[in-house]
Amino acid sequence: MKNLNKSIIALLVAISLAGCATQSTSTTTTNQTTTSTTNPTTTTTTSTQTVTTSDYTLEYTTEESTADYDDSTAEHITLNGTGATSDGGVTIDGGTVTISKPGVYVFTGTLSDGQIIVNSTSSGTVRIILNGVDITSSTSAPIYIQEAEKTIITVVEGTTNTLTDSNNYTLNADSEPSATLFSKDDLVINGSGTLNINANYNDGIAGKDEVKIIDTTINVTSVDDGIVGKDLLGLENVNLTVNSGGDSLKASNDTDANSGVVAINSGTFNLTSTRDGIQAESLLQIIDGTFNIKTSGSDSAESYKGLKATTYVKIYGGTFNINTSDDAIHANTDIVIEGGDFTISSGDDGVHADNAVVINNGNLVINQSYEGLEGSSITINNGEIDITASDDGINIAGDNDGSTANAMQQADSYASNGTRILTINGGNITIDADGDGIDVNGSVAINGGYTIVYGPENSGNGALDYDGTFAVNGGTLIASGSSGMAMGISDSSTVYSIMIGTSGGNLVLKDSNGNEVLSFTSDKNYQNLVFASDTLQANETYTAYSGSSELGSVTVSSTNNYINASGGMGQGMGPGNGQQPPSQGGGQASGQKP
């Protein structure tokens, strides 16, 4: 359906770990398309959209990042079914092993019904070494960290370790513990072994402060959330598989604007959840990694998003395969995409921000969505974007995920104060929409790049729909669709455009020397095509053909020019050629959820 050869993007994300993680990006883009123009040039201007997100630096001490320990000075505990033996340093009561002071504790063996408790009031780190353990508890968390300045759990390379709870917990006054591995203080998990979590009561892993996981393979099956850090969930070079009845990964602090952060530097993430895939109460930042995320649910009062942040989402790179029944990528304020490869199938929006969406680079393929990109403003500076939408392809009208009762009134207000704008400065964008292709309650500025719209077949929508101005100042716009709501570009544009009326199929536009300026084919029915490009020249005569039939000619003398088309929105195709004033009216962008 879409005749567009993707350009090749080389994305280099450098990540260094020297007590912290930093990032940089370098991008090269080559523009290619079989829906072609001749000798296109691009004029790029700087986006006017400013987003106030700040990078988060995920820091590790040497103690946190190393899995090494001195076995000769460690305490050794052997689990033997119903109890345990030790060479000292712990208290053993049946199947309960209690650690009460800092130190290194090496565990091996099996507990059929018991737990490890950490209750250390002294300053210092408790390091638990899991060297091939299998712990089951019928009444509580197999590992329960009640108090410690910091706890580090090291999963020994080459070992498999399993923690399993039941669906019946004995809780304290604070309704704790609430996870199979539960910590009230800072928790670090490292080591290149494997940790399996079977959470039958609630969450898999939960920390009341910071949770950092480095280098470890973890498999979680949980009736509620998979892995939760309150202030921070930080992940580096991990291999995570989570099947959760709630959110897969989560940072839960919603009372401190500087907390509730999910920071992912690298790793492989296979996440299947009944609720959100990854949720941050403030910032969700991803530098790199491979992400396979699937969410499912049908309760309209709940959230089933792929990547979600209450404030900001910022993505530097990675490979993402996201299949969701709700928005694939969502932020209650802003989303910034610096790079990455995305394959998205969404039951709602592909990318949704209540405020701003900024795409600086990346390869986004949205195979299924209600609306492809939605925000109060959207700025595209570069990248490859391919959108398939059952409603609007790009929607600048916006609402949040709450009530839409006042959406139309809000949209009018935003449009009038000029805060709703779509800016395209570069990139290759193709849109296949059953609703409006580009729907803006406000204005549009295209300054470069290649934008191709395969718009609606029904006359109740249009390839272009806007309330303010639609200025094309560089690059190329090709927009096909029905004739009933057809709109052209604004007279304020600095490039020329031709609106062509046709019966669909293959359309060719040639200059007076017989050179093809445009060759366009769509499997969708269309009666109208808008071609705006900095390749069109003043005083040049252009002739349009549909197959072997000539549709007519026009000599370019103004911003908007017409061949076999009329310029008024909602009007049918006129029989003649020539120039007519374009309509500046427009339908209202809905911005509403299905």
C-alpha positions in Angstrom: 0.0 0.0 0.0 2.8 2.4 0.8 5.4 2.7 -1.9 8.2 4.0 0.3 11.8 2.7 0.6 13.1 3.4 4.0 16.3 5.4 4.4 19.2 3.9 6.3 19.8 5.2 9.7 23.1 4.5 11.5 22.6 5.0 15.2 25.6 4.9 17.6 25.0 5.1 21.3 28.2 5.1 23.4 27.7 4.0 26.9 30.6 4.2 29.4 30.6 3.0 33.0 33.1 4.6 35.2 31.1 4.8 38.4 28.2 6.1 36.2 26.5 5.9 32.8 26.7 8.5 30.2 25.4 8.6 26.6 25.9 10.3 23.2 24.3 9.8 19.8 25.5 10.1 16.2 23.1 9.8 13.3 23.4 9.6 9.5 20.3 9.7 7.2 19.9 9.0 3.5 16.6 10.1 1.9 15.1 7.6 -0.6 11.6 7.1 -1.8 9.8 5.6 -4.8 7.0 8.1 -4.3 9.5 10.4 -5.7 10.4 14.0 -6.5 13.2 15.1 -8.8 16.4 16.5 -7.2 14.8 17.4 -3.8 16.6 19.8 -1.5 15.8 20.3 2.1 15.7 23.5 4.1 15.9 22.8 7.9 15.1 25.3 10.6 15.4 24.8 14.3 12.3 23.6 16.1 10.6 26.1 18.3 9.5 23.4 20.7 11.4 23.3 24.0 11.2 20.3 26.3 12.5 20.6 29.8 13.5 17.0 30.5 17.0 16.5 32.0 19.2 13.4 31.6 19.4 11.0 34.6 22.8 9.6 35.5 22.6 6.1 36.9 25.5 5.8 39.3 27.1 2.7 40.9 29.7 2.4 43.6 32.5 -0.1 43.1 30.9 -2.2 45.8 27.6 -2.2 44.0 29.0 -3.1 40.5 31.3 -5.9 41.5 30.3 -9.5 42.2 33.6 -10.4 43.8 33.9 -11.2 47.5 36.4 -12.7 49.8 35.1 -16.2 50.5 37.7 -16.8 53.2 36.2 -14.2 55.5 32.5 -14.8 54.6 29.9 -16.6 56.7 28.6 -19.8 55.1 25.1 -21.0 55.5 23.9 -24.3 54.2 20.1 -24.8 53.7 19.1 -28.4 54.3 15.3 -28.7 53.6 13.6 -27.7 56.8 16.5 -25.9 58.5 20.0 -24.6 58.1 23.5 -24.9 59.4 26.1 -22.1 59.7 29.7 -21.5 60.6 28.6 -18.4 62.6 27.3 -14.9 62.1 23.6 -15.6 61.8 20.7 -16.8 64.0 18.8 -19.9 62.9 15.3 -20.7 64.1 13.9 -23.7 62.3 13.7 -22.6 58.7 14.3 -18.9 59.4 17.9 -17.5 59.0 18.3 -14.0 60.4 21.3 -11.7 59.6 21.7 -9.0 62.2 25.0 -7.2 61.2 26.9 -6.1 58.1 29.1 -8.7 56.4 29.2 -11.3 53.6 26.9 -14.3 53.8 27.1 -17.2 51.4 24.0 -19.4 51.0 23.7 -22.8 49.3 21.0 -25.5 49.4 17.3 -25.7 49.7 14.6 -24.6 52.2 11.2 -26.2 51.8 9.5 -23.7 54.1 11.6 -20.8 55.4 13.2 -17.5 54.7 16.2 -15.2 55.0 15.6 -12.1 57.1 18.0 -9.1 57.2 17.6 -7.0 60.4 20.9 -5.0 60.6 20.8 -1.8 62.6 24.6 -1.2 62.3 26.2 1.0 59.6 27.5 -1.0 56.7 26.5 -3.3 53.8 24.9 -6.7 54.1 26.0 -8.8 51.1 24.0 -12.0 50.4 25.6 -14.5 48.1 23.2 -16.8 46.4 25.2 -19.8 45.3 22.6 -22.2 44.1 19.6 -21.9 46.5 16.0 -22.8 46.3 13.8 -21.2 49.0 10.1 -21.6 49.5 8.0 -19.8 52.1 4.4 -20.6 52.9 3.7 -17.5 55.0 6.0 -14.7 53.9 8.8 -13.4 51.6 11.6 -15.9 51.1 14.0 -13.0 51.4 12.8 -10.2 53.7 15.1 -7.2 54.3 13.6 -5.5 57.3 16.4 -3.1 58.0 19.9 -2.4 56.6 21.9 0.5 55.4 22.2 -1.3 52.1 21.8 -4.8 51.0 23.6 -6.3 48.0 22.5 -9.7 46.6 25.1 -11.3 44.4 23.9 -14.2 42.2 26.9 -16.4 41.5 27.9 -17.0 37.9 26.8 -20.4 36.6 24.2 -21.0 39.3 20.4 -21.0 39.2 18.5 -19.7 42.3 14.8 -19.8 42.9 12.6 -17.9 45.4 8.9 -19.0 45.7 6.1 -17.8 48.0 2.5 -18.7 48.5 -0.7 -16.8 48.2 -1.1 -16.5 52.0 1.2 -14.0 53.8 1.5 -13.0 57.4 1.9 -9.2 57.3 3.1 -6.6 59.8 1.3 -3.3 60.6 2.6 -1.7 57.5 1.2 -4.6 55.3 4.7 -5.8 54.7 6.4 -7.7 53.2 4.6 -7.4 49.9 6.9 -9.2 47.5 8.8 -12.5 47.2 12.1 -10.5 47.5 11.3 -7.5 49.7 13.5 -4.7 50.9 12.6 -1.7 53.1 16.0 -0.1 52.3 18.3 0.3 49.3 18.7 -3.0 47.4 21.3 -3.9 44.7 21.3 -7.2 42.8 24.4 -8.1 40.8 26.2 -11.2 39.5 25.8 -13.0 36.3 23.9 -16.0 37.6 20.2 -16.7 37.2 17.5 -15.7 39.7 13.9 -17.1 39.3 11.1 -15.5 41.2 7.7 -17.2 41.6 5.4 -14.5 43.2 2.1 -16.1 44.2 1.0 -13.4 46.7 1.8 -10.0 45.1 5.0 -8.5 43.6 8.1 -10.4 42.5 10.8 -8.0 43.7 10.0 -4.8 45.6 12.1 -2.1 47.3 10.9 0.8 49.5 13.9 3.0 48.4 16.2 2.3 45.4 16.5 -0.9 43.5 19.5 -1.4 41.2 20.1 -4.6 39.1 23.4 -5.1 37.3 24.5 -8.0 35.0 21.9 -10.5 36.3 19.5 -12.8 34.6 16.1 -12.6 36.4 12.9 -14.5 35.5 9.8 -13.3 37.3 6.2 -14.7 37.3 4.0 -12.6 39.6 0.3 -12.1 40.3 0.9 -8.4 40.5 3.9 -6.2 39.6 7.1 -7.8 38.5 9.9 -5.6 39.8 9.3 -2.4 41.8 11.7 0.3 43.1 10.1 3.1 44.9 12.5 6.0 44.4 14.5 4.4 41.6 14.6 1.3 39.5 18.0 1.2 37.7 18.9 -1.5 35.3 22.2 -2.2 33.6 23.2 -5.1 31.3 20.4 -7.3 32.6 18.4 -10.1 31.1 14.9 -9.9 32.4 11.8 -12.0 31.6 8.7 -10.9 33.4 5.1 -12.3 33.3 3.0 -10.1 35.6 -0.6 -9.7 36.5 0.2 -6.0 37.1 3.0 -3.8 35.8 6.2 -5.6 34.7 8.7 -2.9 35.8 7.8 0.1 38.0 9.1 3.0 40.0 6.3 3.9 42.4 7.2 7.1 44.3 4.4 9.6 43.3 5.1 12.2 46.1 8.6 13.4 45.2 9.1 15.0 41.8 12.8 13.9 41.8 12.0 10.2 42.6 9.9 7.5 40.9 12.6 7.1 38.2 13.1 4.2 35.9 16.6 4.4 34.3 17.6 1.6 31.9 21.1 1.6 30.4 21.2 -1.7 28.6 19.9 -5.3 28.6 17.3 -7.6 27.2 13.7 -7.2 28.4 10.9 -9.7 27.6 7.9 -8.2 29.4 4.3 -9.6 29.3 1.9 -7.9 31.6 -1.8 -7.5 32.3 -1.2 -3.8 33.0 1.7 -1.5 32.0 5.0 -2.8 30.6 7.3 -0.2 32.2 5.9 2.6 34.4 7.7 5.5 36.0 6.1 8.1 38.2 8.5 10.7 37.0 11.2 10.1 34.4 11.5 7.0 32.2 14.9 7.1 30.5 16.2 4.4 28.2 19.7 4.6 26.7 19.9 1.2 25.0 18.6 -2.4 25.2 16.3 -4.9 23.4 12.6 -4.7 24.5 9.8 -7.1 23.7 6.7 -5.7 25.5 3.2 -7.0 25.4 0.3 -5.7 27.5 -3.3 -6.8 27.5 -6.5 -5.6 29.3 -9.9 -4.2 28.5 -11.0 -2.3 31.6 -11.2 1.3 30.6 -10.4 2.5 34.1 -7.0 0.8 34.0 -3.8 1.4 32.1 -2.2 -1.1 29.7 0.6 1.0 28.1 4.0 -0.2 26.9 6.3 2.6 28.1 4.7 5.0 30.4 5.8 8.0 32.6 3.7 10.3 34.6 6.0 13.1 33.6 8.8 12.5 31.0 9.8 9.7 28.6 13.3 10.0 27.0 14.7 7.4 24.7 18.2 7.5 23.3 18.3 4.1 21.5 17.4 0.5 21.6 15.3 -2.0 19.8 11.6 -2.1 20.7 8.8 -4.5 19.8 5.7 -3.2 21.5 2.3 -4.7 21.3 -0.3 -3.1 23.6 -4.0 -2.7 24.1 -3.4 0.9 25.2 -0.8 3.6 24.2 2.5 2.0 23.2 4.6 5.0 24.4 2.9 7.5 26.8 3.8 10.5 29.0 1.6 12.9 30.9 3.9 15.7 29.9 6.7 15.2 27.3 8.3 12.5 25.1 11.7 12.9 23.5 13.0 10.2 21.2 16.6 10.6 20.3 17.0 7.3 18.4 16.1 3.6 18.4 14.2 1.1 16.3 10.5 0.7 17.1 7.9 -1.7 15.9 4.6 -0.9 17.4 1.1 -2.3 17.4 -1.3 -0.4 19.6 -5.0 -0.6 20.5 -4.8 3.1 21.1 -2.1 5.6 20.2 1.3 4.7 19.0 3.0 7.6 20.7 1.0 9.9 23.0 2.1 12.9 25.1 -0.3 15.2 26.9 2.1 18.0 26.2 5.0 17.7 23.6 6.4 14.9 21.4 9.9 15.6 20.0 11.5 13.1 17.6 15.1 13.9 16.8 16.0 10.5 15.2 15.0 6.9 15.1 13.1 4.4 13.1 9.4 4.2 14.1 7.1 1.7 12.4 3.6 1.9 13.8 1.8 -1.0 12.2 -1.5 -0.6 14.1 -2.9 2.3 16.1 -6.0 4.4 16.7 -3.9 7.5 16.3 -0.2 7.2 15.3 1.4 10.3 17.0 -0.6 12.5 19.3 0.4 15.5 21.4 -0.4 19.1 22.2 2.6 19.8 20.0 4.8 17.5 17.9 8.2 18.3 16.5 10.0 16.0 14.1 13.6 16.9 13.3 14.8 13.7 11.7 14.1 10.0 11.5 12.1 7.4 9.7 8.4 7.3 10.7 5.8 4.9 9.2 2.3 5.2 10.6 -0.8 3.1 10.1 -3.8 4.5 11.9 -7.5 3.6 12.1 -8.2 7.3 12.9 -5.7 10.2 12.5 -2.1 9.6 11.6 -0.7 12.6 13.4 -3.1 14.4 15.7 -2.4 17.8 17.3 -5.4 18.3 19.4 -4.8 16.2 22.3 -6.4 15.3 25.5 -5.2 13.3 28.5 -6.4 9.9 29.3 -9.1 11.2 31.5 -12.5 12.6 30.5 -12.8 14.0 27.0 -16.0 15.9 27.7 -14.3 19.2 27.3 -11.9 18.2 24.6 -13.4 20.3 21.9 -13.5 23.4 24.1 -9.9 22.8 25.2 -8.8 22.3 21.6 -10.3 25.7 20.6 -8.5 27.4 23.4 -5.2 25.8 22.6 -5.5 26.6 18.9 -6.4 30.3 19.6 -3.4 30.8 21.9 -1.0 29.3 19.3 0.4 26.5 21.5 -0.7 23.6 19.3 1.7 23.2 16.4 3.1 20.4 14.2 6.7 21.2 13.1 8.5 18.9 10.6 12.1 20.0 10.1 13.4 16.7 8.5 13.0 13.0 8.2 11.0 10.6 6.1 7.4 10.3 7.2 4.7 8.1 5.7 1.1 8.0 7.0 -1.7 5.6 6.1 -4.8 6.9 7.9 -8.5 6.0 7.8 -9.3 9.3 9.5 -7.4 12.5 8.8 -3.9 12.0 7.8 -2.6 15.1 9.5 -5.1 16.7 11.9 -4.1 19.9 13.7 -6.1 22.1 16.1 -3.6 24.8 15.4 -0.9 25.3 12.8 1.6 23.3 10.8 5.1 24.2 9.7 7.0 21.9 7.3 10.5 23.1 6.8 12.2 20.0 5.4 12.0 16.3 5.0 9.6 14.1 3.1 6.0 13.7 4.3 3.7 11.3 2.4 0.1 10.9 3.4 -2.2 8.1 2.2 -5.3 9.6 3.6 -9.0 8.6 4.0 -11.2 7.1 1.4 -14.3 8.5 3.1 -15.3 12.1 2.5 -15.9 12.8 6.1 -12.1 13.2 6.7 -9.2 14.6 4.8 -5.6 14.0 4.1 -4.9 17.5 5.7 -7.1 19.1 8.4 -6.1 22.2 10.3 -7.5 25.3 11.9 -4.7 27.8 11.8 -2.1 27.9 9.0 -0.3 25.1 7.1 3.0 26.5 6.0 5.3 24.5 3.8 8.7 26.2 3.7 11.0 23.4 2.5 11.1 19.7 1.8 8.2 17.8 0.2 4.6 17.1 1.1 2.5 14.6 -0.8 -1.0 14.1 0.6 -3.7 12.0 -1.1 -7.2 11.4 0.0 -10.9 12.0 -0.6 -12.2 15.2 -2.1 -15.0 16.0 0.3 -12.8 17.6 3.0 -9.8 18.4 0.8 -7.5 21.2 2.0 -4.4 22.8 0.5 -1.5 24.6 2.1 -1.5 28.2 3.3 -0.6 31.2 1.1 2.1 32.0 3.7 4.1 29.0 2.5 7.4 29.7 0.7 7.2 26.7 -1.6 4.6 26.2 -4.4 1.9 23.5 -4.4 -0.4 21.8 -6.9 -3.7 20.3 -6.0 -4.7 17.6 -8.5 -8.1 16.0 -8.9 -7.9 12.4 -10.1 -9.7 9.0 -10.0 -6.8 7.4 -8.1 -4.3 4.8 -9.3 -1.0 5.9 -10.7 -0.5 9.7 -11.0 2.5 11.3 -12.8 3.4 15.0 -12.9 5.8 16.3 -15.6 7.3 19.6 -16.3 7.4 21.3 -19.7 10.4 19.3 -20.7 8.7 16.0 -20.1 10.7 15.3 -16.9 8.8 13.5 -14.1 8.5 15.7 -11.1 6.2 13.3 -9.2 5.3 9.7 -9.6 2.7 8.5 -7.0 0.8 5.2 -6.6 -1.6 4.1 -3.9 -3.7 1.0 -3.4 -6.2 3.2 -1.7 -8.9 5.1 -3.5 -8.2 8.8 -3.7 -9.7 11.7 -5.6 -7.4 14.5 -4.5 -3.7 14.9 -4.1 -1.7 17.9 -2.8 1.9 18.1 -3.9 4.0 20.8 -2.2 7.7 20.9 -2.8 10.7 23.1 -3.1 11.3 21.4 -6.5 8.3 23.3 -8.0 9.3 26.4 -9.9 7.5 29.6 -10.6 6.3 30.2 -14.2 6.9 26.5 -15.1 4.1 24.6 -16.7 3.2 21.2 -15.2 1.0 18.5 -16.7 -0.7 15.7 -14.7 -1.4 12.2 -16.1 -3.5 9.4 -14.7 -2.2 6.3 -16.4 -2.2 7.2 -20.1 -4.8 9.9 -19.7 -3.9 13.6 -19.4 -5.7 15.3 -16.5 -4.6 18.8 -17.4 -1.9 21.4 -17.0 -1.1 24.5 -14.9 1.5 27.2 -15.0 2.7 27.9 -11.5 2.0 31.6 -10.6 1.0 31.5 -6.9 1.4 29.4 -3.8 -1.6 27.2 -4.6 -2.2 25.9 -8.1 -4.9 23.5 -9.4 -5.3 20.8 -12.0 -8.8 19.3 -12.3 -9.5 20.3 -8.7 -11.2 23.0 -6.7 -9.7 24.7 -3.7 -12.6 24.9 -1.3 -12.8 22.3 1.5 -15.8 20.0 0.9 -16.2 21.0 -2.7 -16.2 18.5 -5.5 -13.7 18.3 -8.3 -13.9 21.1 -10.8 -13.9 20.5 -14.5 -11.2 23.0 -15.4 -7.6 23.9 -14.6 -6.0 27.0 -13.2 -5.6 28.8 -9.9 -8.3 29.2 -7.3 -7.9 30.5 -3.7 -7.4 27.7 -1.2 -9.7 27.1 1.7 -8.4 28.1 5.1 -11.3 26.5 7.0 -11.0 23.1 8.6 -12.8 20.4 10.6 -12.2 20.0 14.3 -9.6 17.5 15.4 -11.3 15.2 17.8 -8.4 14.1 20.1 -10.8 11.6 21.6 -10.0 8.1 22.7 -11.9 5.1 21.3 
